[in-house]
Amino acid sequence: MTSRLCERLELDQPVIQAPMAGGATTVALVAESSRAGVLGSLGAAYLSAAQIEQAAGAIRERTDRPYAINLFASVPDQPYLGDGARLLALMARYHEQLGLDAPAMPGPQADPLATQIEAVLRARPAVFSFTFGRIAPEVLARCRELGILTVGTATTVREAVALEQDGVDAVVAQGYEAGGHRGTFLDDFDQSLIGTLALVPQVVDAVSVPVIASGGIMDGRGIAAALALGAQAAQMGTAFLSTEESGICDAYKAVLPASRSEQSRITRAFSGRPARGIANAFMRDMDANPSDILPYPLQNALTRPMRNAGGRAGDINVLSLWAGQGAPMARRESAAELVRRLAVETATAQARR
């Protein structure tokens, strides 16, 4: 199961624990995933520069194996054309249920990317990965000088080619099935919903850098399929969400294996940017008037108090239950147990070919 990418990163298995921002990828999850022989990834998009450096230091205290830090690329501002009063009235109902103060429209959100990048460069992880767009070529060049491998996320062939032209070392091909936020940045989201099985081989044919398959991969069969399509590794998020080390609440972890694949939806309800998760009450209520949703990152700021309170209370009706279409296949186990199982399943799947 070796590949050029795995050899460079000294991975025992061609697996990347996906970077999931918002607290899911704890220091423990990243470190234990890397210690088990795959690439652990810290979803640091919502962390300050100081928090990134603190987390990086804590990971390094636990393991000397390679790991990644992931950030969100900057996105252009979008106008708001919805009904703000109706939006706040809906939010007020949920705030009241959770005992929160009345909601208010968020002000302008500062873009933390520049200071976050400087923190990543100081931390010098093995990998700097990013999604939502492109990173300036001069930043990629600085990473190369420091020996940091760079990985961008593409949802279309055109995006993958653009990322290679910018100078990334590898590309994540994110299929339609993937949980969490879509990485689309060149075309409309609705026009960029390509399944993993179709996307990966097309990206492999279009670029010369290693390709990492992402979306709907939950076990060794999916890893073997990704490798057969030409990917050099599989990035898995939902499979790691239900591990012991994951930072999501127990109620969220319990929902994953109990869900059905048809409950998986793409929504802008929680952040203002399309993302895949398991449908719940807030998603359905918010999606009933999609034009009222604020653009990213304003909607994300508006719903944060509700989501934080929901996490503390274990209220799955207000949480952004990000998960891929393979969520029903999730298991409750440690990261190390998951990695060991994946190794056996992948070898078994490959032996059947």
Secondary structure, 3 states (H helix, E strand, C coil): CCCHHHHHHCCCCCEEECCCCCCCCCHHHHHHHHHCCCEEEEECCCCCHHHHHHHHHHHHHHCCCCEEEEEECCCCCCCCCCCHHHHHHHHHHHHHHHCCCCCCCCCCCCCCHHHHHHHHHHHCCCEEEEECCCCCHHHHHHHHHCCCEEEEEECCHHHHHHHHHHCCCEEEEECCCCCEECCCCCCCHHHHCCCHHHHHHHHHHHCCCCEEEECCCCCHHHHHHHHHCCCCEEEECHHHHCECCCCCCHHHHHHHHHCCHHHEEEECCCCCCCEEEECCHHHHHHHCCHHHCCCCCHHHHHHHHHHHHHHHHCCCCCCCCECCCCHHHCCCECHHHHHHHHHHHHHHHHHCC
